[in-house]
């Protein structure tokens, strides 16, 4: 395996020394481009109390292209589909090499605090979020209880 770029080493060291509150991102022992991530559900959100597992992978051309991130834990969210893919602008067309792993993790955490049904990836979830937000929030809390607690 090729040596890791200095930037990845620096970002990883910073994540270990100054973790993002509510987020654990640990590089895999066998592949330092692959991170095991756990995001704690933000307070006052339907995901509060949950621990959501994600995987984050830095492609060969990182930081010229965005990290690949997906939820492993099932989540009821308009911007995250059944396969765990995330609709987040900085993971797509708004990516910039100036952004870092830390920025991506903070943005995912913010997305849990403020779901955006107007830019959905899970259309059925987004539709319910728009027409009956309280029922959608109940569903999100139930999925959090079922899939993201005690697992």
N, C-alpha and C positions, 0 to 999 in steps of 0.2 A: 504494500500500500504506500502511496506517495506520502511524503511528509505533509503534515498539516500546515496550511498557511498561518503565518503569524497572527493575522486578524482573528482567526477562529480560536487559536490558543488564548489570545488576550480576552476575547469575549467570554470564553468558557471560564477562565480564571476569575473574571469579574462576577459572573453569575454564581460561582462557588463562594467567593469572598463577600459579596453583597447581594444575597438572593432578593428577588422581587417578592415583597410581602404577599403571602397567600399563594405563592407559586414555587414549586420545586422543579428544577430542570437539571437532570443528572446525565452526563454523557455515558453512553454504553461502554462497557469495558473493552469490547472487541472492535468498536467502530466509533471513533470520537466525533464523527459527523452526525451521529444518531443520538438523540436525546430522549430519555424517558421523562415525561412531564406530568406533573399533577397540579391541577388548578383547583383551588378551594372555591366553592360557590360563594360569590360576594354576598355580604350582609344585605338584608332588605331586598333580595332578589328571589325569584322562585327557585333558585338553585342553591340558596343558603343551606349550609350543613352538608353539602355534597362534596365529594372528592372525585374529580373528573380526570381520568387518564387520557393523555394525548401522546402522540409521537411526533417528533420534529426531526426532520432530516435536512441537512445542508448539502445542496447539490455541488458537484465538482466546480461549477463556475460561481459559487457564492463568493462574494456578495453581489456579483453582477446579476444574479437571478435570486428570487425570493426563496426562503426556506419552504419546504413542503411540510404542512402540518395537518393532522387530522385527529379527531376525537376517537378514542377507542371505547370509552364509556358511552353508552347510549344516552342521548339527551334530547329533550323535547324543546326545540328552539327553531324559530323561523329562518335563521341564517346558517343552520347546520343540518345537513341532510342525514338520511338513514345510514349512509356509509361513513359518516363522521367528517365529511368534507365541509370546509368553512367558507362562507361567502364574506370575505373581508378584503376591502380594496387594496390594502398594502400587501396582501399576498398575491395580488394579480397586477392590474394595470398601474396602481399607484406605488408599486415597489420602487425603492431607490437604494443604491449601494450605501447611502448615508445612514440608512436604517440598520438596526441591529436585532439580534435574537431577543434582547430585552424589550425592545419596542413592540415586537410581534406578540410576545407574551402579555404585555400590558394591554395591547389592543384586544386580544382575545378575552382577557379578564373584563375589559370595559364592555365588550359585546354581550357578555353574560349579564352585566348590570343593566344594559339598555338594548334589548332586542329590537331589530329594525324590520318589521314585517313589510315595509315598502320596498325592500331589496332582498327578496327571499331566495333561499335555496330549497327549502322544504315548503312548497306551495300550499299544501293542505294545512300545515301548522300556521303559516302566515295568514291564510284566509280566516281561520278561527280566531287568531290574534286580533284581526281587524274587526270581525263581526261580534265576537264575544270574548273580550280580553280576559274577563274573570274566569271563564271556563278554561281558556288556554293556560292561564297561570295555574289553575288547579291541576291541569294535566302535567305541566312542567314540574310542579311540586311533587306530584305522584311519581313521575319518572325519576326524579332526583332521589326520592325515598327508596324506590325499587332498585335502581341501577347504580347510584353513586354514594350510597351510604353502606358502611360495613362490608365493603367488597375488597 
